[in-house]
Amino acid sequence: MMRRRRGARQARERWLAGPSGLLARAINSQAGMAAITPRAGRLISLLDLKPGSRYLDIGCGTAAYAHLLAARAGLEEPPFTADLVPGPGPVEMLAWPEKLPFRDESFDAISCFYYIRRFDDDVLHALGTELARLLAPGGSALVLEIAPVRSRLLNRLHSWLVSPGCAQTGLRGWGRLVATFSECGFDAIDLVNAGPYLLPPIPRVGVLLRRAPSLPGPEEES
């Protein structure tokens, strides 16, 4: 476990500090992320971001984009942001996805963009369990990732294209993701279309994970 954590973090650090560091920062900027997933309004709608929402972003370099979404949604408070390593962008907390340092039901909305391909299935399952734990009743978590295609050759090419900063790269489709997340305690799991994307020209998969609203108590019913 410690070796896997060290490898994931070191791969990310090498990418940010190496010759491709400028490219990494451009990709992870608000403008770069907007090119990768340009329909910010669609993401805000899927997450049901609105004034008063408590919002968490978990990812590698997506914090700047989360701040853009929060500003456009009119949130009074900026998002909490967690990553594997510092920067680029306004990262507040370093955390491993299997154990996130927040109390149960802390957030109304959680985003996880282009993050999970670097982890194996047991880490992904643990992350799903954490997302279910952290979501408040009625809350939603949106997971976006590069998707596999039917061609093995294209999958190898796509995996290579999105491998910078990753110690390992695993592309999962809707079937594998829903099989994993269905064991994590969500009340609804939906395949969603996050809209068109500009870069890279590779298919994506979007999964919306939801907790049911709380049932009204006896006093509320009366």
C-alpha positions, 0 to 999 in steps of 0.5 A, a space after each residue: 500500500 505504501 509503495 502504491 501511494 509513493 508511486 502515484 505521488 512521485 509520478 505526479 510530482 515528476 510530471 509537474 517538475 519535469 520538462 512537461 511542467 509548463 504543459 501540465 500547468 496549462 492543462 490544469 488551469 481554468 482555461 485548460 480544464 475548460 477546453 477539456 470539459 467546456 460545458 461548465 453550466 452542464 456540470 453545475 446542473 448535474 452537481 446541483 451547485 447553488 448558493 449554500 452548497 458545500 462543495 468538495 473537489 478531489 482530483 489531480 489539478 482540477 482545483 482551479 476548475 472547481 473554483 470556476 464552477 463554484 464562482 459561476 454557481 454563485 457559491 458563497 464559500 469556495 470549494 474544498 479541494 484535495 489532491 495527491 500532491 501540492 499544485 498546480 492550482 489552489 489545493 488546500 489538502 493532500 489526501 489519499 483517496 481511500 481515507 478522506 479527512 472529513 466528517 460524515 455527510 460533510 458535502 452537498 456536491 463532490 466532483 472527481 474529474 480525470 482522477 481515477 484512472 491512476 488507481 487500481 480497483 480496490 482503491 477505486 472501491 474505497 474512494 466510492 465508499 468515501 464519496 458515499 460517506 461524505 455526501 449529505 442526504 440529497 447530495 451528488 458526486 460527479 465522476 468523469 474519466 477517459 473511457 475505453 473503446 472497442 479497439 485494443 489498439 486505440 485503447 493502448 494509444 489513449 492510455 499512453 496519451 493520458 498516462 503523463 503524471 500517472 504511475 499506472 493507467 487503467 481505463 474503465 467503462 460504464 459497466 465496470 464503474 457501476 459494478 464498483 460503485 453499486 457496492 458503495 452505498 449510493 441510492 442512485 447511479 446514473 450514466 450522464 453526458 457531460 457535453 462535448 469536449 475539445 481536448 484530447 479527442 477521446 471518449 469520456 464516461 460520466 457517472 453521477 452518484 446520488 444520496 437520497 434526500 432525508 425523509 421528513 421527521 414527525 414534526 416536519 410532517 405535521 
